[in-house]
């Protein structure tokens, strides 16, 4: 599974702050879990349902400097959330979306890109069960889906407190939104980021945000 710009940007934007326990839902290759380990001292559980992605995540974690603080779990989030006794200060996910789009031939890519296996209500229910009272929940979604998700999250007493609106180019519309939720109602802090400039090079703001995770920045 390739590393996507969405994943790198999301991992760079999530602030682990003083979190002691972090959960990465649908870790894929383990990228976001590793990025969060690099930025914190937290213990991290990384849950992945797809067997191939799970094996990749195990290998990547084993070869990273923070392997002692990352545990990769082969499980669906639904089962994990029902059976774990842990609570988390931060839950992060780059979730499956493309709800109505044409499916790929590879089952692994379908699991990663479609929400058949983890619908928003199941994600929110699990987060509600596992998040500490002062914890934060972060995810990235397509723009249209993000608006609907904010409404659904409020039904689980999770309120949006931060938004990063992502544009692929200056002249393009917002296509992704990175959001942070908590159980406290606060004013939403909102800002924008553009990934590429008119010459199709990464913008300085993108490079500044992600430079700790790219070798060529």
N, C-alpha and C positions, 0 to 999 in steps of 0.2 A: 504494500500500500504506500503510495507516494505521500510525502509531506506537503500539505497544502498551505497556501498563503493565509487562508482563514485560520488554520491551527496556530501558525507562528504568531500572527497578529493577536489572536485571542490569548495565547499563553503569555505574550508580552504585556497585554493590557490588564490581565488579572493581577490584583495586588494581594499577596498572601498576608501582608501586614503581620500581626502577631499570632496568626493561626498556629495552633499546635497539632491539629489533626485535619487533614485535607482528604477529600474524596474526589477522584477523577472518574466520571461516569462515561463509559465507552471510550477507554483510553486509546484504542487503536494501536499504533506502534509505540505508545508510551511517551510520545513527545511532550504533551502538556504536563504530565506528571513529572517528567524530568526537568522541564523548564521551571515548574513551581518549586521543585526541590532545590534547584540552583538559586532561587530567589528567597529561600526561607530556611528555617531549621525544623520544619514540621515533619511529622510522620505522615506518609501518604499512602492511601489505598487506591489502586487503579483497577477498575472493574472492566472486563471485556468479555463479550459473549462469543465472538467469532474465534474459532480455534487457531486459524492461521495468524490472525492479528495478535492473539494472546501469545503465541510462540515468538513473534517478532518483538513484542513488548518485553517479554522475559529476556531475550537476548540483548536488547538495547539497554534495559535497566542494568543487567549484569555488567555491561561494559561502560557504565557511566560512573562518575566519582561519588554519586550520592545513593548508590545501590542499597546501602544499609538502612535507608529511610524510606524506601519504596517497596511496597508489596503489591504484586500483580495477582489479581484474582480472576479465575476463569468462571464467569457466572453471568446470568442476565441481571440487570439492575433490579428487576422485580423480585427475584429470589433473594438477592443480596440484601435488599432493603428490609425484607420480611424477617430475615434470620440473624442479621448482625445485631450485636448489643452496643455497638459504638455510636457516638454522636460526633458530629463534625463541625468545626468552626468555619470551614469553607468547603462548599461543594461546587465543582466546576464541570462543565460539559460542553463539548462541541457536538451537539446531538444530531441524530439522523433527521433530515428534513426532506425536501423535494417530495412532498406528500402526494402530489398527483402527476409526477413526471414519469416519463418512460423508463422502465427498469433496464439495468445492464444485464449482460449474460452471466457475469460472475456473481455468485451468491454473496461472497464477502463484500463486494462493492455495494450490493443491494442492502445488506445489513448496515453498512456505514452511512448510506445516503438516503434511506427511506425509513419512515417512522412506523412501519407495520409492526416491528418488534418492540417498540417503545413509544406509545402514543403520549402526547403532552400530559394527559390526566394522570397516567401512571408515573411519569417523571415527577410531576408536582406532588403527587401523593407520597412517593418515596422521599423526596426532599423534605417535605413537611415532617415526616417521621424521623429523619436522621439529622436534621439541622439543629444545632444548639439554639437557645432562645436569642442569643446575641450574634448568631452566625450569619454568614452571607452566602448567597447562591448566585453563580455567574454562568452565563451561557451566551452563545452567538447564534443568531437566526437571520434568515432572509427578512428584509424590511417589512413586507406585508404580514408574515407570520409573527413578527415581533409585536405588532400592534394587538393582535388577537391574544398572544401569550400573556401580555400585561394584564388583560382583563381576566383571563383564566387564573392567573397566579393569585390575584386578589381574593379569589374564592377560597384559597388555602392560606390566607393571611400573609401572603408574600407580596411585598410592595416594591416597585422599581425605584431605586435611589440613584442610579447612574446609567447613562447611555453614551456609547461611543458610536456615532454614525459613520459608516465606512463607505467611501466612494472609490471605485476602481480608478477613475480619472476625474480631473477637475470638472469637465463638462458633462460627466455622467451623473445620473441620479444615485441616491443612496441605495445600495444593494444588500448590505449587511448591517446589523445592529448588534453591538456587544452590550449586554445588560447586566446589572447587578441588582439583586433583590435582598431584602431583609424583612424581618417581622416588625420593624419600626417604620412608621410613616414619616418620611423626610422629603424635603424638596429635592426634585430630580436634578442632579448635576449632569449637564449635557455638553458634549463637544464633538467635533468632526475630525476625521482623518482621511487624507487622500493617499492612495497607495502609489500611483504612478503619475508622472508629469506628462506634458505634451510630447516629449521625446520618447515616451514609453520606458523611462528610467524610474527607479524607485525615488520617491520624494525624500527630501531631507528629513521631514518629520517622521516618515516611516523608518528610515535608516536609524535615526536617533532612538526611536522607540525599541527597535529590534536588534540593535548592533551587538548586544551581548550574546545573541544566539545565532548570528551569521558569521562565518569565517571571513567572507569577502567584504564586510562592512568595516 
